[in-house]
Amino acid sequence: MAGVPLLLPQGAPLEYLAAAPVYPLPQAGRGVLGLTQLRGHPVVVLVSGGAAARLSGAIPRTAVLVIGEMPDGGAICVDGPPEAVDIAGPAAAAQVPPGCPFADTLEAAFEQAASDTPDDGRSAPGPATVWWRFDPRRLFAALAGG
């Protein structure tokens, strides 16, 4: 999210919606894209990276990840479904990415385990990816502007 790799909370209820309709929510906070629904429950859809584009006209469909159970859960816009990550351990000297609008919700950093074979099979592996554990409720509040 916003270029920050996030580790989803272990054991938290998660549901990926590949093309959720998002309905406008006038006068909502800066990070609120709108509302979708999950089995009849309204779900707030949040985005990062500045003010959410205000919806008008046709109802857009976007990929979202619902985190938590309703009515306390929420959804974040994502690029695709969550993937399993092999974590090597805590990151030694990880720094919160500069300008991250939800930096205060990041709790701990972990390094992804290096793969034995680089993606192209020839070059040396790049630096380990640092993943961030976060508190979903605090993330929702930070993105919603509250």
N, C-alpha and C positions, 0 to 999 in steps of 0.2 A: 504494500500500500504506500503510495507516494514514494516509491523507490526504496522503502524500508522493508526488508524481509521479516515477516512476523511469524512467530511460533504460535500456533493455535493452542488454547488452553486444553491440557490433557483432561479427558473425561467430559468436556463441555459438549452439550448437544449442538451438533453442526448440521446444516442442510444447505447444499449448493443448488442454486436455481440458475440454470444456464441462460434463460431468457425471461426474466421476471418483468412484467409490466410495472412501470413506476409512474404513479399518479402525482401531479403537482400538489404541493402543500404551501399555499401562499403565506408569505411573511414568516417563514420558518428560519431557523438559524443558518449561518453561513455554510455549514457543512451538510445540511439536510437536502438531499436530492429530491425526496418525495416519499410516498408510501407505496408499498406493495402489500400483498396478503399471502398468508400461509395457512392453509386449511381454515379459512374464514377469519383469521386473526389479522388485524392491521399490523404491519411491520415498518418501522422507520428505516429508510435507506440512506446511509451516510456516505460521504465522499471526503477525500482529503485533497490538499493542494490548493487552498484558497476558496473563494466563494463558489458554491455549487452553481452550475449552469441552471438558470431558471427554465423550467419546462413550459412549453406552450405548444399548442396544436396537437399533433398526433402523440399518443402515449408511447414513449420509447420503451424498448425492451433491453435490459442489460443484465449481465451476469452479476449475481450477488451471492454472498455467503451469509446465511442467517446463523448467528451465534447466540446460544442460550435458548431458554424456553420462554414462550409468551406468557405474561405480558412484559416480562423484564428484559427480553432479548432485543436484538436489533440486527440490522443487516449492513454490510459494507460492500461497496462496489469492488469487484475483483477482476483480474484478467482471465482467470480460468479456475478450474476446480483445485482444491487443496491437494498437495502431494506429500507423500511421506519423505522425511528428511532424516538422514543418519547423522546424529549429533555426536561429535567427538568429546565435547566437554565445555566448561566455561571458557569464554574468550578472555584472554589475558588483559589486553589493554584496549578494549573496544570503546569507542566514543560514539555518543548519540550523533546521528547525522545532523549536520548544521541545517538550520531552518526547518527542522521537522516540527509540524504544527501540533503533534501529539507526543512530544519528547517526554513530558512528565508522566506519561502512562506506561513508558517502557521500564520494565523491572530488572531484567538481567539479560546479558548477552551470552550466546553460545556459538561455538564454531562448528561448522558442518564438517563431518569427517571427509578427508581427502579421498578421492577415488584412486584406485590403483592405475587406471588407464585414463589419460586425458581424452577429452571428447573426440579429438581428431586422430588419436592413436599415435601421434608423432611428437607434438610439442609438450613441454613441461607443463604441469598443472599450474593454474594461476593461484592467487592468494585465496585462502579459505573464506567462504561466505560467512558473515556474522549474522546470526538470526536473533531476534529480540522477543523475549517473553513479555506479555502485556496483560493488563487487567481490562477485560472487556467493558465493564461498566464505566471505568474511567475513560477509556477510549471513546465510547459512545458520548459521554458528557463533553469531552474535549472537542470532538468533531461537531457536535450539535451546538456548541457555543455556550454551554451551561455549566 
